[in-house]
Amino acid sequence: MKRRSLLTAAAATLATPSLLTRAHAATAVGVTATEIKIGHIVAYSGPASAYGAIGRGHVAFWKMINDQGGINGRKINFITLDDGYAPPKTVEQARRLVEQDEVAFLFNPLGTPNNSAIQKYMNSKKVPQLFVATGAEKWGDYQHFPWTMGWQPSYQTEAQIYAKYILKNKPDAKIALLYQNDDFGKDYLAGLKVGLGAQFDKMVIKIVSFEVTDATIDSQAVTLKDSGADTLVTAATPKFAAQMIRKVADIGWKPLHFLTHVSASVGAVINPAGPERAVGIITSQYAKDPTDPTWADDKGMNEWRAYMKAHMPDSDVADSGYVFSYGVCHTMLQVLKQCGNDLSRENIMHQAASLKDLAIPTLLPGVLINTSATNFHPIRSMKLSKWDGKTWSLFGDVITG
């Protein structure tokens, strides 16, 4: 088990009215006059270990904030744990963070099946499960799970965008779907059904799933090709996405290929698969791609590059996991600033649901963060892009779901 903790020392100070206010706020769980304790769970090991970059990015970001003086006089004590992308381990780690470490909230825990495993527990404990690192539609269910909120666009929305593109540009397509057999993958199936509507049964000729514990998806790739499909939708995490790109090329199959945006990282997926094998693949984006020359002189990306150089100098800047981390951390930072000295779990959740047109340096132009008491999907806009052999090339308009 990996555990990283950013611990801060409290400086002795004289009591003043402002400090008394802070001391009063310190009665909130996970909060003292000098500290805010945040919990995090991610796959540093196992089949989704490529996402470990996100956790490493979070550690660096909150250390930077602490070096700058913290938030309203408080430093961040960030505790990040490894679950190996195994839901039973996620449950164990969540209980440890809530019951032993007594964190104020969980921030950006990763994985659809993993967050599903702890959602009822977190809500029963009334502990915020904020900005989860998964785009499942369920994270917007404010009525039944008021302590859980998503961040990135919904997978169902993304799949609907692909369906609309296919209907417009390839109406006679024969579609094959490869999906991870969990809530993550099933959301793409649901999205395609909605997006294709009455054409779904006619156009989707083969659906094949795989388990996250599988060694490879080679046999699934061959089965999908043999179906006669000329269009492929791949809903898989990075390890299997890279395998699929390689296998499709190796068996000489050339479908119109759509790839989930969570596996579009150049560093974690495209380069391991072979950039030349991925040419023509279409994905969707809501954040700026660090390999895209479009952002070479972009103010927001220059800010991110300076941050990476100063705080993560040995990391792969082609890995979009670090861009994701920077964006979601900025969102959390804004929530904590809005909380002021009321860092109760109730107010943290209230402020998370009170974001208005928040611009994040690493998000695409036109993509803003918006939440409300009835909108737990902070990002609802995306843009299509195509791999040209060197980078993802954006095309079309920003589409809002």
C-alpha positions in Angstrom: 0.0 0.0 0.0 1.3 3.4 -0.9 0.6 6.4 1.3 1.7 9.9 0.8 0.9 12.6 3.4 1.7 16.3 3.2 2.0 17.2 6.9 2.3 20.7 8.2 3.5 22.1 11.5 1.4 24.6 13.3 3.1 27.8 14.3 2.5 29.3 17.7 0.6 32.5 17.4 -1.2 34.9 19.7 -5.0 34.7 19.9 -6.7 37.4 17.7 -10.4 37.7 16.6 -9.6 36.2 13.2 -7.8 33.3 14.9 -10.6 32.7 17.3 -12.9 32.5 14.2 -10.6 29.9 12.7 -10.5 28.0 16.0 -14.3 27.9 16.0 -14.2 26.6 12.5 -11.8 23.9 13.6 -14.6 22.0 15.2 -15.4 20.7 11.8 -14.1 17.1 11.1 -10.7 17.1 9.4 -10.1 20.8 10.1 -8.0 22.6 12.7 -6.9 26.2 13.0 -3.9 25.4 10.8 -4.9 22.4 8.6 -7.4 20.9 6.2 -7.2 17.1 5.9 -8.1 15.8 2.5 -8.4 12.1 1.5 -7.7 10.6 -2.0 -7.8 7.1 -3.5 -6.2 6.2 -6.9 -4.7 3.2 -8.7 -1.0 3.5 -8.2 -0.8 -0.2 -9.0 -2.8 -2.8 -10.9 -4.5 -2.7 -14.4 -5.2 1.0 -14.2 -1.9 2.2 -12.8 -1.4 4.7 -15.6 -3.8 6.9 -13.7 -1.3 7.1 -10.9 -0.1 10.2 -12.6 -3.2 11.9 -11.4 -2.4 11.2 -7.8 1.2 12.3 -8.2 0.0 15.5 -9.8 -2.4 16.1 -6.8 0.5 15.7 -4.3 2.6 18.2 -6.2 -0.3 20.7 -6.6 -1.2 20.8 -2.9 2.4 21.0 -1.9 2.6 24.1 -4.2 -0.4 25.6 -2.4 1.2 24.9 1.0 4.4 26.5 -0.1 2.4 29.6 -1.1 0.9 29.8 2.4 -2.1 27.5 2.1 -5.8 28.5 2.0 -7.0 31.1 4.4 -4.1 30.4 6.6 -4.5 26.7 6.6 -2.2 24.1 5.0 -3.4 21.1 3.2 -2.7 17.7 4.7 -3.2 15.5 1.6 -3.4 11.7 2.2 -3.5 9.6 -1.0 -3.9 5.8 -0.9 -3.5 3.1 -3.5 -6.5 0.7 -4.2 -5.0 -1.1 -7.2 -8.3 -0.3 -9.0 -9.9 -3.1 -6.9 -13.3 -2.0 -5.4 -13.0 -4.0 -2.2 -9.7 -2.3 -1.6 -11.4 1.1 -2.3 -13.9 0.3 0.4 -11.1 -0.5 2.9 -9.2 2.7 2.0 -12.3 4.9 2.2 -13.1 3.6 5.7 -9.6 4.2 6.8 -9.6 7.8 5.5 -13.0 8.6 7.0 -12.9 6.6 10.3 -9.2 6.6 11.2 -7.6 9.6 9.5 -10.8 11.6 9.9 -10.4 13.6 6.7 -12.8 16.4 5.9 -13.8 14.9 2.6 -12.6 12.6 -0.2 -11.4 14.4 -3.3 -11.2 13.0 -6.8 -11.2 9.2 -5.9 -10.7 7.3 -9.2 -12.7 4.8 -11.0 -16.4 4.1 -11.8 -16.6 0.7 -10.1 -14.5 2.0 -7.2 -16.6 5.0 -6.5 -19.7 2.9 -6.9 -18.4 0.7 -4.1 -18.2 3.5 -1.6 -21.0 5.9 -2.8 -23.6 4.6 -0.3 -21.1 4.5 2.5 -19.9 8.1 1.9 -23.5 9.4 1.7 -24.6 7.5 4.9 -21.7 9.1 6.7 -22.4 12.5 5.1 -18.9 12.9 3.9 -18.4 14.8 0.6 -17.2 12.5 -2.2 -16.1 15.4 -4.4 -15.2 15.7 -8.1 -14.8 11.9 -8.6 -12.4 10.9 -11.3 -15.0 9.1 -13.5 -17.6 10.4 -15.9 -20.4 7.9 -15.1 -23.9 9.5 -15.4 -24.7 8.4 -11.8 -22.4 11.1 -10.2 -25.0 13.7 -11.1 -27.8 12.0 -9.0 -28.1 14.9 -6.4 -31.5 13.6 -5.2 -30.4 10.2 -4.0 -26.7 10.9 -3.4 -26.3 14.5 -2.3 -22.8 14.0 -1.0 -21.4 12.7 -4.3 -20.4 15.0 -7.2 -18.7 14.3 -10.6 -16.4 16.6 -12.5 -15.6 15.5 -16.0 -18.3 15.1 -18.7 -20.6 12.2 -18.6 -19.7 9.1 -20.5 -23.2 8.8 -21.8 -23.0 12.4 -23.1 -19.7 11.5 -24.8 -21.2 8.4 -26.4 -24.1 10.4 -27.7 -21.7 12.9 -29.3 -20.1 9.9 -31.2 -23.5 8.6 -32.2 -24.5 12.0 -33.6 -21.3 12.2 -35.6 -21.8 8.7 -37.0 -25.4 9.4 -38.0 -24.4 12.5 -39.8 -21.2 11.4 -41.5 -21.6 7.6 -41.8 -25.3 6.8 -41.7 -24.8 3.3 -43.1 -22.2 2.4 -40.5 -21.9 -1.1 -39.1 -20.8 -0.5 -35.5 -18.9 -2.7 -33.1 -18.6 -1.8 -29.4 -15.9 -3.0 -27.0 -16.7 -2.0 -23.4 -15.3 -2.7 -20.0 -17.8 -4.8 -18.1 -18.7 -2.4 -15.3 -20.6 0.9 -14.9 -17.9 2.8 -16.8 -18.2 0.7 -20.0 -22.0 0.2 -19.7 -22.5 4.0 -19.8 -21.1 4.0 -23.3 -23.5 1.3 -24.3 -26.4 3.3 -22.8 -25.2 6.5 -24.5 -25.0 4.9 -27.9 -28.6 3.6 -27.5 -29.8 7.1 -26.7 -27.7 8.7 -29.4 -28.6 6.3 -32.2 -32.2 5.9 -31.1 -34.3 3.8 -33.4 -31.2 3.0 -35.5 -29.3 1.3 -32.7 -30.4 -2.3 -33.4 -29.8 -1.9 -37.1 -26.4 -0.1 -36.9 -24.7 -1.9 -33.9 -24.0 -5.3 -35.2 -21.6 -6.6 -32.5 -21.1 -5.9 -28.8 -18.2 -7.5 -26.8 -17.2 -6.8 -23.2 -14.0 -7.6 -21.2 -13.2 -7.8 -17.6 -10.6 -5.5 -16.0 -8.8 -8.6 -14.7 -8.3 -10.0 -18.3 -4.7 -10.2 -19.4 -5.5 -9.0 -23.0 -8.4 -8.1 -25.3 -6.8 -9.7 -28.4 -9.6 -12.3 -28.9 -12.2 -9.6 -28.5 -10.5 -7.5 -31.2 -10.5 -10.4 -33.6 -14.2 -11.2 -32.9 -15.2 -7.6 -33.5 -13.3 -7.5 -36.8 -14.9 -10.8 -38.0 -18.3 -9.3 -37.4 -17.9 -7.2 -40.5 -18.1 -3.9 -38.6 -16.5 -0.9 -40.2 -16.9 1.4 -37.2 -15.5 0.7 -33.7 -16.2 2.3 -30.3 -13.6 1.5 -27.6 -14.7 2.1 -24.0 -11.6 0.9 -22.1 -9.1 2.1 -19.5 -5.6 2.9 -20.7 -4.0 -0.5 -20.6 -6.7 -2.1 -22.7 -7.1 0.9 -24.9 -3.4 0.7 -25.9 -3.8 -3.1 -26.5 -6.9 -2.5 -28.7 -5.1 0.1 -30.8 -2.2 -2.2 -31.4 -4.3 -5.3 -32.1 -6.6 -3.5 -34.6 -3.6 -2.4 -36.6 -1.8 -5.7 -36.3 -4.8 -7.6 -37.8 -5.2 -5.2 -40.6 -8.5 -3.8 -39.6 -9.2 -0.2 -40.5 -12.5 0.8 -38.9 -13.6 4.4 -38.1 -12.4 4.2 -34.6 -13.8 6.2 -31.6 -11.8 6.1 -28.3 -13.1 7.2 -24.9 -11.4 10.4 -23.8 -10.2 8.9 -20.5 -7.8 6.8 -22.6 -6.7 9.5 -25.1 -3.5 10.3 -23.2 -0.5 10.5 -25.6 1.9 9.5 -22.9 -0.1 6.7 -21.3 -1.9 5.2 -24.3 -0.9 6.5 -27.8 2.9 6.3 -27.4 2.8 2.8 -25.9 0.4 1.6 -28.6 2.5 3.3 -31.4 1.5 6.7 -32.7 1.4 5.4 -36.3 -1.2 2.8 -35.3 -3.6 5.3 -33.9 -3.8 7.6 -37.0 -7.4 8.5 -37.7 -8.8 7.7 -34.2 -11.5 10.1 -33.0 -12.0 11.1 -29.4 -13.5 14.0 -27.5 -11.8 16.6 -25.4 -12.8 19.2 -22.8 -9.2 20.0 -21.7 -6.2 21.2 -23.7 -3.9 18.5 -25.0 -0.3 19.1 -23.9 1.0 17.7 -27.2 -1.2 20.0 -29.4 0.9 22.9 -30.9 -2.3 24.9 -30.9 -1.6 25.6 -27.2 2.1 26.4 -27.6 1.7 30.0 -26.6 -1.6 29.6 -24.7 -1.6 31.5 -21.4 -3.3 28.7 -19.4 -1.0 26.0 -20.8 2.1 28.2 -20.2 1.0 28.4 -16.6 0.7 24.6 -16.5 4.1 24.1 -18.1 5.7 26.5 -15.6 4.0 24.6 -12.8 5.3 21.2 -14.2 8.8 22.5 -14.6 8.9 23.9 -11.1 7.1 21.1 -9.2 7.2 18.0 -11.4 10.4 18.4 -13.5 10.9 14.7 -14.2 7.4 13.9 -15.2 6.1 13.1 -18.7 4.5 16.3 -20.0 2.8 14.3 -22.7 0.7 12.5 -20.1 -2.7 14.3 -20.0 -3.2 12.9 -16.5 -1.2 15.8 -15.2 -3.4 18.3 -17.1 -6.5 16.6 -15.6 -5.0 16.8 -12.1 -4.2 20.5 -12.5 -7.7 21.3 -13.7 -9.6 19.4 -11.0 -7.3 20.7 -8.2 -8.0 24.2 -9.3 -11.7 23.5 -9.1 -11.3 22.2 -5.5 -9.1 25.1 -4.6 -11.9 27.5 -5.6 -14.4 25.6 -3.5 -12.1 25.8 -0.4 -11.6 29.5 -1.0 -15.4 30.1 -1.2 -15.8 28.2 2.1 -13.8 30.8 4.0 -13.7 29.8 7.6 -16.8 27.6 7.4 -15.2 24.3 6.5 -18.0 22.1 7.8 -18.8 19.2 5.5 -22.2 20.8 4.8 -20.7 24.1 3.6 -18.0 22.3 1.5 -20.7 20.5 -0.3 -22.8 23.7 -0.6 -19.9 25.6 -2.1 -19.1 22.8 -4.5 -22.7 23.1 -5.8 -22.3 26.9 -6.1 -19.7 27.3 -8.9 -20.6 29.8 -11.6 -18.8 30.1 -15.0 -15.5 29.1 -13.4 -12.7 29.3 -16.0 -9.8 26.8 -15.5 -6.5 27.4 -17.3 -6.3 23.9 -18.8 -9.9 23.6 -20.1 -10.8 24.3 -23.7 -12.0 27.8 -24.6 -15.8 27.9 -24.0 -15.7 25.1 -21.5 -16.6 26.5 -18.1 -17.4 24.9 -14.7 -21.0 25.3 -13.5 -22.8 23.6 -10.6 -25.9 24.2 -8.6 -28.1 22.4 -6.1 -29.7 20.6 -9.1 -26.6 20.2 -11.3 -23.9 17.9 -10.1 -22.2 17.7 -13.6 -19.7 20.5 -13.5 -18.4 20.0 -17.1 -21.0 19.4 -19.8 -19.2 20.5 -23.0 -16.7 18.7 -25.3 -15.1 19.0 -28.7 -14.2 16.2 -31.1 -10.5 15.6 -32.1 -8.7 13.3 -34.4 -5.2 11.7 -34.0 -3.0 12.8 -37.0 0.1 10.8 -36.1 1.7 13.5 -33.9 -1.1 15.1 -31.9 -4.9 15.3 -31.4 -6.3 17.8 -33.9 -9.5 19.5 -32.8 -12.4 19.9 -35.2 -16.0 21.1 -35.2 -17.7 23.1 -32.5 -17.9 22.8 -28.8 -20.9 20.5 -28.1 -22.8 20.9 -24.9 -24.7 17.9 -23.5 
